[in-house]
Amino acid sequence: MAIVLAMLSAVLYGWSDYMGGRATRQMSVLKVTLYIEFLMTISYVALVIVDPAPFIFRDAVWGAVAGIGGVGGVAAFYLALSMGSISVASPVAGVLSAVFPVVAGVAMGERPSSVAIVGILIAMTSVMLVSGALSSRREEIAMPSRQMLLVLASGALFGLWYIALDVAGSESGWWPLLTSRTLTVPTLLVTAYLLRERLRIDRMSPAGRRWVLGAWVTILAANLAYLVAVRSGLLSIVAVIASMYPASTIGLAIFIDREQLSKSQWLGIGLAGFALVLVGIGA
């Protein structure tokens, strides 16, 4: 069941990333992130009320840490997507968000096999290929340095989300998801105030509203699926499978946006997928 839920979360995370990235073309990254976080907070409050569990302070703290990773990763990723190709940015973040939980799993006593180690090395190569760093043709490089830095940051922060939710105990029910918003939502509100961001719903375009709602529904379902999966399976396996979300993001980008990639970037994407499979098998 853990594997099935992890695969479901990967598909939904990918769809959510695509929809959130499209929403940033209609409005600012801050506005998109804040709307989604507000809807997520309401959803988590409802879950805690409907399915109550003990409030455990330690788990609540780890939930807050997870929130920093989750929201920070989403904001960085949305900003990166607003700058360029979805199908180039997504696999880089996915690979990094898979590698960090494996490292954390090793630190906590898990021992990946040599197959997983080979997968991690291939993953690093795929990052360079997809970003265009190893390309001999400048026109193949579709990711500027600023976008690349944002994608790298988002991958690391997504990894923190995966790790922190694993460390949070399973006895606290949905509380870690709710407390994941205790630091992030106030920070986003203060940022919006300082930047004089106008947050009225009626200022959203119909297209922007649809993309925001779609991103909210899919990321909510993905988070629930991942939390249940990581509580019943190993972090180094569940997180790696969940990190395969770029496959569904790229699929939508190619199918809907008709994005085009160079041969070296296609090779990088293929290696990224192969690396994730190796890490998952060998973890």
ABEGO torsion letter per residue (X at the ends): XAAAAAAAAAAAAAAAAAAAAAAAAABBAAAAAAAAAAAAAAAAAAAAAABBBBBBAAAAAAAAAAAAAAAAAAAAAAAAAAABBAAAAAAAAAAAAAAAAAAAAAAAGBBBBAAAAAAAAAAAAAAAAAAGAABABAAABABBAAAAAAAAAAAAAAAAAAAAAAABBAAAEAAAAAAAAAAAAAAAAAAAAAAGBBABAAABBAAAAAAAAAAAAAAAAAAAAAAAAAAABBAAAAAAAAAAAAAAAAAAAAAAAGBBBBAAAAAAAAAAAAAAAAAAAAX
